[in-house]
Amino acid sequence: MTDAVHNIEEMRLKIQKNWIWFLVLGIALVIGGLILIAAPLATSVAVTILIAIVLFVGGLVQIYNAFKTQGTSSFLWNLITGIIAVIGGLVIYLNPLAGTFALTLVIAAIFIAQGISQVLLAFKLKPHDGWIWVMIAGIVSLAAGVMIWLELPSSAAWALGLIAGISVLLNGWSYIAIALAARASRP
């Protein structure tokens, strides 16, 4: 038995043995996701503040790292990027609603770009089975991006929170599915 097969089997046995904890985690995540979806503005602002803190701390670390690499060609680039991250983090933290608007704009643009690329990929895959799913995913992503974009600035109040809530909710459902499958396949 190869190491990869052994690791998969070991993981399967651990999940079967601890299926109840996967179920509890899944239920907790589903409840958390529903709460995030129910309060999208609070979730959007919280996500924005978290991103601001990450930018600020990451920028400070990058500035420190820049001075550790002083004398190399990457010094100036690391220093400038770190300063920009610190300033961006501070600006977003001090005005989270503006930060939420900016992040919503970025997410809309990403969804639009991703949707277009998936639709184009689907046309390239068209003779193969499953191409339609790539096309559907592209259309959904494109539609979501356009809807968020057209609803700006009001979409800034709900888009980030809704996306975060849906992500947490789906993660919860996946843990529930894993737990129930492991329970059903227990010896």
Residue pairs with C-beta under 8 A, 6 or more apart in sequence:
1 9
12 182
15 22
15 178
15 179
15 182
16 182
16 183
16 185
16 186
16 187
19 178
19 179
19 180
19 182
19 183
19 186
20 179
20 183
21 179
22 175
22 176
22 178
22 179
22 182
23 175
23 176
23 179
23 180
23 183
25 172
25 175
26 172
26 173
26 174
26 175
26 176
26 177
26 178
26 179
27 172
27 176
28 172
29 168
29 169
29 171
29 172
29 175
30 169
30 172
30 173
30 176
31 172
32 168
32 172
33 165
33 166
33 167
33 168
33 169
33 170
33 171
33 172
34 165
34 169
35 165
36 43
36 161
36 164
36 165
36 168
36 169
37 43
37 161
37 162
37 165
37 166
37 169
38 165
39 161
40 157
40 158
40 159
40 160
40 161
40 162
40 165
41 157
41 158
41 161
42 161
43 160
43 161
43 162
43 164
43 165
44 100
44 104
44 156
44 157
44 158
44 159
44 160
44 161
44 164
45 96
45 97
45 100
47 100
47 103
47 160
47 161
47 164
48 92
48 96
48 99
48 100
48 103
48 160
49 92
49 93
49 96
49 99
51 92
51 99
51 103
52 88
52 89
52 90
52 92
52 93
52 96
52 99
53 89
53 93
54 89
55 85
55 86
55 88
55 89
55 92
56 85
56 86
56 89
56 90
56 93
57 89
58 85
58 89
59 81
59 82
59 83
59 84
59 85
59 86
59 87
59 88
59 89
60 82
60 86
61 82
62 78
62 79
62 81
62 82
62 85
63 78
63 79
63 82
63 83
63 86
64 82
65 78
65 82
66 74
66 75
66 76
66 78
66 79
66 82
67 75
67 79
69 75
69 78
91 98
91 99
92 98
92 99
92 102
93 99
97 156
100 156
100 157
100 160
101 152
101 153
101 156
103 160
104 148
104 152
104 155
104 156
104 159
104 160
105 149
105 152
105 156
107 145
107 148
107 159
107 160
107 163
108 145
108 146
108 148
108 149
108 152
108 155
108 159
109 145
109 149
110 145
111 141
111 142
111 144
111 145
111 148
112 141
112 142
112 145
112 146
112 149
113 145
114 138
114 141
114 142
114 145
115 138
115 139
115 140
115 141
115 142
115 143
115 144
115 145
116 138
116 142
117 138
118 134
118 135
118 137
118 138
118 141
118 142
119 135
119 138
119 139
119 142
120 138
121 134
121 138
122 131
122 132
122 134
122 135
122 138
123 135
125 131
125 134
147 155
148 155
148 159
149 155
151 159
